Amino acid sequence: MCAAVTTVAAPDHKTAFAAATGVSRETLGRLDAYRAMLLEANRSLALIGKRTEDEIWSRHFLDSAQLLPLLPRPDARLIDVGSGAGFPGLVLAILGGPRVELIENNMKKAAFLAAVIDRLQLDVVLHAKKVEAVRPFAADVATARALGSLSDLIRLTIPFLHHGGVGIFPKGRNAAAELEAARIRYRFDAELIQSRTAEDAHIVRLANIRRA
């Protein structure tokens, strides 16, 4: 079952993350190993901002974990486009949620993702290429974090979403404006959900996505 996510008082603390998500000690241990690999790799790769290294549990892990209850079902097939450091895809996979496939074009970042997948023995598929070069397959969920405008994300992911598939995209303060801009080219049913990790951030959940 998917663990519910709640707001925490001390978002940069591992114990607070555990309280917010209800995950097991084993899962926390895997996330801790992921965190250590991320900090090591971030010395040479621009995976996350240096200023957020002390906030990984909240800024990145909890921010990713809050998507879990929004999936259409726990075992959904999910594609994470432009995975970068692995958010939200790898976190969701570690939490034992969906069947995750990552798409990352940067070879150095893809090598990092492959190392984490191998180290943690995750059942995750990695496509180390541009999303346009990946042969479309039927996915239940598409997500992407800090990759582009909502219109661009729809354009990149719509070939993968089967009828009934949903897009779940974390967005910042301009989420509502991006929604309106996307309606020029696409039709969809939209939910704008307040982020539980930042007051000025939202999660855009789209269903019944189709071209205008």
C-alpha positions in Angstrom: 0.0 0.0 0.0 1.2 3.6 -0.7 2.2 5.4 2.5 0.4 8.7 3.2 2.4 11.8 3.2 1.9 14.6 5.8 3.5 17.9 6.4 6.4 17.9 8.9 7.8 20.4 11.3 11.4 19.6 10.8 11.6 18.9 7.1 15.4 18.5 6.8 15.6 15.6 9.3 15.5 11.9 8.5 13.3 11.2 11.5 10.8 13.8 10.3 10.8 12.2 6.9 10.1 8.8 8.5 7.2 10.3 10.5 5.8 12.0 7.4 5.8 8.9 5.2 5.7 6.0 7.6 8.4 4.1 5.8 10.3 1.2 7.3 13.8 1.3 8.7 15.0 -0.7 5.6 13.6 1.9 3.3 15.2 4.7 5.3 18.5 2.8 5.0 18.2 2.6 1.3 17.4 6.3 1.0 20.4 7.0 3.3 22.6 5.1 0.9 21.2 6.9 -2.0 21.8 10.2 -0.2 25.4 9.3 0.4 25.9 8.5 -3.2 24.2 11.7 -4.3 26.5 13.8 -2.1 29.6 12.1 -3.4 28.6 12.4 -7.0 27.5 16.0 -6.5 31.1 17.0 -6.0 31.7 16.6 -9.8 28.2 16.6 -11.2 25.5 19.3 -11.1 22.9 16.9 -9.7 21.4 19.2 -7.1 22.2 22.7 -5.9 24.9 22.9 -3.4 22.6 25.0 -1.1 20.2 22.1 -1.0 22.7 19.4 0.1 21.6 19.8 3.7 18.0 19.7 2.8 17.9 16.4 0.8 15.3 14.7 3.1 12.8 17.5 2.6 13.8 19.4 -0.6 14.2 16.3 -2.6 13.1 13.1 -0.9 9.9 14.3 0.7 9.1 16.5 -2.3 9.2 13.3 -4.4 7.5 11.1 -1.9 4.4 13.3 -1.8 3.6 12.2 -5.4 3.0 8.6 -4.2 -0.6 9.1 -3.1 -1.5 10.8 -6.3 -0.8 7.7 -8.5 -3.8 6.1 -10.0 -2.8 2.8 -8.4 0.2 1.6 -6.4 1.7 -0.6 -9.1 1.3 2.0 -11.9 3.9 2.0 -14.7 5.6 5.3 -14.4 8.0 7.2 -16.7 10.2 9.9 -15.2 11.5 12.2 -18.0 14.8 14.0 -17.5 15.5 12.1 -14.3 18.7 13.9 -13.5 19.5 13.0 -9.9 16.6 10.6 -9.8 13.8 12.8 -8.5 11.0 11.8 -8.3 11.4 8.5 -10.0 14.1 6.8 -7.9 12.6 7.9 -4.6 9.2 6.5 -5.7 10.9 3.2 -6.7 12.7 3.0 -3.3 9.4 3.6 -1.5 8.1 0.5 -3.2 5.5 2.2 -5.3 5.2 2.1 -9.0 7.1 0.3 -11.8 9.6 3.0 -12.7 11.4 3.7 -16.0 13.8 6.6 -16.0 14.7 8.6 -19.1 18.0 10.7 -18.9 19.9 12.1 -21.8 23.0 13.2 -20.0 25.4 10.3 -19.9 27.2 11.2 -16.7 23.9 11.6 -14.9 22.7 8.4 -16.4 25.8 6.6 -15.1 25.0 7.9 -11.7 21.4 6.6 -11.9 22.7 3.3 -13.1 25.1 3.1 -10.1 22.3 3.8 -7.6 20.0 1.2 -9.3 22.7 -1.4 -9.1 23.8 -0.6 -5.6 20.3 -0.7 -4.2 19.2 -3.5 -6.4 16.2 -1.6 -7.7 13.7 -3.0 -10.2 14.0 0.1 -12.4 14.6 0.5 -16.1 16.9 3.2 -17.3 16.8 4.7 -20.8 20.1 6.7 -21.3 18.9 8.7 -24.3 16.7 11.6 -25.3 13.0 11.0 -24.7 12.4 11.5 -28.4 14.7 8.5 -29.1 12.8 6.2 -26.7 10.2 4.0 -28.5 6.9 4.9 -26.9 5.3 2.3 -24.6 2.1 2.4 -22.6 2.6 4.1 -19.3 0.1 4.8 -16.6 1.9 7.9 -15.2 4.3 10.4 -16.6 6.3 12.8 -14.4 9.2 15.2 -14.6 10.8 17.7 -12.3 12.4 21.0 -13.2 12.6 20.0 -16.9 10.6 22.5 -18.8 7.2 24.2 -19.1 4.1 22.3 -18.7 3.4 22.5 -22.4 6.8 21.0 -23.1 6.3 18.2 -20.6 2.9 17.3 -22.2 4.5 17.3 -25.6 7.3 14.9 -24.4 5.2 12.5 -22.5 1.9 12.3 -24.3 3.2 9.6 -26.7 3.7 7.3 -23.7 0.4 7.8 -21.9 -2.3 5.3 -22.7 -6.0 6.2 -22.6 -6.6 6.9 -18.9 -2.9 7.7 -18.1 -2.1 10.8 -16.0 0.6 13.4 -15.8 1.9 14.4 -12.4 4.2 17.3 -12.5 5.7 19.3 -9.6 5.7 23.0 -10.4 6.6 26.3 -8.8 4.7 29.6 -8.3 3.9 29.9 -12.0 1.9 26.6 -12.1 -1.5 28.2 -12.8 -0.1 30.4 -15.6 1.6 27.3 -17.1 -1.7 25.5 -17.0 -3.5 28.2 -18.9 -0.7 28.4 -21.5 -0.8 24.6 -22.0 -4.6 24.8 -22.7 -3.8 26.6 -26.0 -2.4 23.3 -27.5 -3.9 20.6 -25.3 -7.1 19.6 -23.6 -7.1 17.9 -20.2 -8.7 17.6 -16.8 -6.5 19.4 -14.3 -6.0 19.4 -10.5 -3.7 22.0 -8.9 -2.5 20.6 -5.6 -0.7 22.5 -3.0 2.8 21.2 -2.4 3.5 19.9 1.2 7.1 21.0 1.1 6.9 24.6 -0.2 4.2 27.3 0.2 4.8 28.7 -3.3 4.9 25.3 -5.1 2.2 23.1 -6.5 1.7 19.7 -8.1 -0.2 19.6 -11.4 -2.1 16.4 -12.0 -3.5 16.0 -15.5 -6.0 13.4 -16.8 -7.6 12.8 -20.2 -4.7 14.5 -22.0 -5.2 15.1 -25.7 -4.2 17.5 -28.4 -6.5 20.5 -29.0 
